[in-house]
Amino acid sequence: MKKTDLIVSKKLDLLKYILSINLLILIVLFSGGRLVYAQSQDELMKGANKFYQEGNYHLALESYKRIIGQGYESGALFYNLGNAYFKTGQLGHAIYSYEKGLKLEPNDEDLAYNLKIANARTVDKITELPKLFIVSWWEGLVTSLNVTGWSLTVVIVFWILLLSIAVYFLSRRNNLQKFAFMSASIFLALFIFTAVLLFARVNREAVTNYGVLLAPTYTVKLSPDIKSNDAFVIHEGIKFAVEDYVNEWAKIRLIDGKVGWAQKNVFGQI
């Protein structure tokens, strides 16, 4: 090897070494930052839970909201937040928090139970317009999992489908081939069905918005104008569909079909 080639090789090795060290430092710093961030959240959560257990619900609220302000969300966090709001008599905020938690974890029984208790305390008792059984069944099925849950289900079904196809083509035993063929047929149908459910869930998230009234009492207007005629009066905690926006106004629809306009600052969007 020539002397110049040796020098170049050494320089390259040195450069690789420096890059490796820098990469290692970045990884350590990044991991350390995440660890500190996680520890900070964990400490805040423990502190908030301690405040709650001691009956300091307002301090617990501030701690839970600080965690959310850092960008962290979970069903358990919104469950605790809703409980703290409920204890301080802020029914609308409590229901809003439980709804936010159920959006993340649709099958959480504790969230669903506390939401039911909170809804029983609301002033407005509105009867939902009747739906066909098949419509109610489909909506229940679509909302039984969130987008992440349906995505994971589709991936699992897809990999089982691929495995069944691989066994069918690679196996030389007739019985195993027949079983693999039947399995592939079933999981192909399941893959299509779960993919449709995932699409429906994504479309529901993108198209349908819901809100919960946070103000104690609010008069809904017939048009997006404070001087417009009154449409109807609603009270805190009521949930409604949000269909459109015009400046600082939102078009809302109650489950009984009533439609009107409300200012965006009086409700929380789920």
Residue pairs with C-beta under 8 A, 6 or more apart in sequence:
1 9
37 70
40 70
41 67
41 70
41 72
44 63
44 66
44 67
45 63
45 67
45 77
47 63
48 59
48 60
48 63
48 64
48 67
48 80
48 84
49 60
49 80
51 57
51 59
51 60
51 63
52 60
52 80
52 83
52 84
52 87
57 84
57 87
57 88
58 88
60 80
60 84
61 81
61 84
61 85
61 88
64 77
64 80
64 81
64 84
65 81
67 77
68 77
68 81
73 100
73 104
74 101
74 104
74 105
75 101
75 102
75 104
75 105
75 108
75 111
76 101
77 101
78 97
78 98
78 100
78 101
78 104
78 111
79 97
79 98
79 101
79 108
79 110
79 111
79 114
81 97
82 93
82 94
82 95
82 96
82 97
82 98
82 101
82 111
82 114
82 115
82 118
83 94
83 114
85 91
85 93
85 94
85 97
86 94
86 114
86 118
91 118
91 121
91 122
91 236
91 237
92 212
92 213
92 214
92 215
92 216
92 236
92 237
92 268
93 214
93 268
94 118
94 237
95 115
95 118
95 119
95 122
95 212
95 237
95 239
96 212
96 214
96 268
96 270
98 111
98 114
98 115
98 118
99 115
99 210
99 212
99 239
99 270
100 268
100 270
101 108
101 111
102 108
102 111
102 112
102 115
103 146
103 270
104 146
105 111
105 146
106 143
106 144
106 145
106 146
106 149
107 144
107 145
118 237
119 237
121 237
122 235
122 236
122 237
122 238
123 235
123 236
123 237
124 234
124 235
124 237
124 238
126 238
126 254
126 255
126 256
127 255
127 256
128 255
128 256
129 255
129 256
129 257
131 139
138 200
141 197
142 197
142 200
142 201
142 204
143 201
143 204
145 153
145 197
145 201
146 201
147 198
147 201
147 202
147 205
150 194
150 197
150 198
150 201
151 198
153 194
153 197
153 198
154 191
154 194
154 195
154 198
157 187
157 190
157 191
157 194
158 191
160 183
160 187
161 184
161 187
161 188
161 190
161 191
164 180
164 181
164 183
164 184
164 187
165 180
165 184
167 176
167 177
167 180
167 183
168 177
168 180
168 181
168 184
171 177
171 180
208 241
209 241
209 242
209 243
209 269
209 270
210 239
210 240
210 241
210 242
210 269
210 270
211 239
211 240
211 241
211 242
211 250
211 252
211 262
211 267
211 268
211 269
211 270
212 237
212 238
212 239
212 267
212 268
212 270
213 234
213 235
213 236
213 237
213 238
213 240
213 262
213 266
213 267
214 236
214 266
214 267
214 268
215 236
215 266
215 267
216 235
216 236
217 233
217 234
217 235
217 236
218 233
218 234
218 235
218 262
218 266
219 230
219 231
219 232
219 233
220 230
220 231
220 232
220 233
220 234
220 252
220 258
220 260
220 261
220 262
221 228
221 229
221 230
221 231
221 249
221 260
221 261
221 262
222 228
222 229
222 230
222 231
222 260
222 261
223 229
223 261
224 246
224 247
224 249
224 251
224 261
225 249
225 261
228 261
231 258
231 259
231 260
231 261
232 258
232 260
234 240
234 254
238 254
239 255
239 270
240 252
240 253
240 254
240 255
240 267
241 252
241 253
242 250
242 251
242 252
242 269
243 251
243 252
243 253
243 259
244 250
244 251
245 251
245 264
246 261
248 263
248 264
248 265
249 261
249 262
249 263
249 264
250 261
250 262
250 263
250 264
250 267
251 259
251 260
251 261
252 259
252 260
252 261
252 262
252 267
253 259
